[in-house]
Amino acid sequence: MTSGIRTIIFPVKDLAAAKSFYGTLLGTEPYADQPYYVGFRPAGAPEVGLDPNGHAQGMTGPVTFWHVPDIAAALAEMLAAGAEEQQPVRDVGGGTLTATIRDADGNVTGLFQAP
């Protein structure tokens, strides 16, 4: 169903401070640097994203995003398996679709479909 965890997004309150911290930690400059998202692609690791709107959207910590070929089908499967929808499928820009779900223990997992 998935091609693995390929993105981890952190909600941040101070985007400039977070960009400096994660740039130093990951040893790389961001490939995407926008007011709404900063993304890093460290060698050999999943993409690390910084979302300054994450807290306002209910993120309480980092969310791992599993990449799927068909987000609607994956979401339906997860809901049938007992997950609860936290955030419905939405276009976050350029045709990239995301959704978040909670498992029975309240753990948040993301689904990600590339354009």
RABELZI-V399158 format. One record per pair of residues at least 24 apart in sequence whose C-alpha atoms are under 10 Angstrom apart, sorted by sequence separation. I is the first residue (numbers start at 0). J is the second residue. If there is no record, write none. Layout:
i=<I:I>
j=<J:J>
This chain:
i=<74:77:78:82:83:84:85:88:90:11:71:73:74:77:82:10:21:70:71:74:82:21:58:69:70:71:8:21:57:70:8:56:57:67:8:18:56:66:67:7:18:66:6:17:65:6:17:64:77:6:17:64:5:14:64:74:13:14:15:63:74:7:11:12:13:14:62:73:6:7:8:9:10:11:12:13:14:73:5:6:7:8:9:10:11:12:71:73:4:5:6:7:8:9:10:11:12:70:4:5:6:7:8:9:10:11:12:58:69:70:71:3:4:5:6:7:8:9:10:11:12:68:69:70:9:10:11:12:64:65:66:67:68:69:70:9:10:62:63:64:65:66:67:68:69:8:9:10:62:63:64:65:66:67:68:10:61:62:63:64:65:66:67:68:10:11:60:61:62:63:64:65:66:10:11:59:62:63:64:9:10:11:58:8:9:10:11:9:10:8:9:10:8:9:7:8:9:7:8:36:6:7:8:35:6:7:5:6:7:4:5:6:3:4:5:6:3:4:5:3:4:2:3:4:1:2:3:0:1:2:0:1:2:0:1:0:1:0:1:0:0:1:0:0:8:7:6:6:4:6:4:5:4:1:1:1>
j=<98:101:102:106:107:108:109:112:114:36:96:98:99:102:107:36:47:96:97:100:108:48:85:96:97:98:36:49:85:98:37:85:86:96:38:48:86:96:97:38:49:97:38:49:97:39:50:97:110:40:51:98:40:49:99:109:49:50:51:99:110:44:48:49:50:51:99:110:44:45:46:47:48:49:50:51:52:111:44:45:46:47:48:49:50:51:110:112:44:45:46:47:48:49:50:51:52:110:45:46:47:48:49:50:51:52:53:99:110:111:112:45:46:47:48:49:50:51:52:53:54:110:111:112:52:53:54:55:107:108:109:110:111:112:113:53:54:106:107:108:109:110:111:112:113:53:54:55:107:108:109:110:111:112:113:56:107:108:109:110:111:112:113:114:57:58:107:108:109:110:111:112:113:58:59:107:110:111:112:58:59:60:107:58:59:60:61:60:61:60:61:62:61:62:61:62:63:62:63:91:62:63:64:91:63:64:63:64:65:63:64:65:63:64:65:66:64:65:66:65:66:65:66:67:65:66:67:65:66:67:66:67:68:67:68:68:69:69:70:70:72:73:73:76:109:109:109:110:109:111:110:111:111:110:111:112>
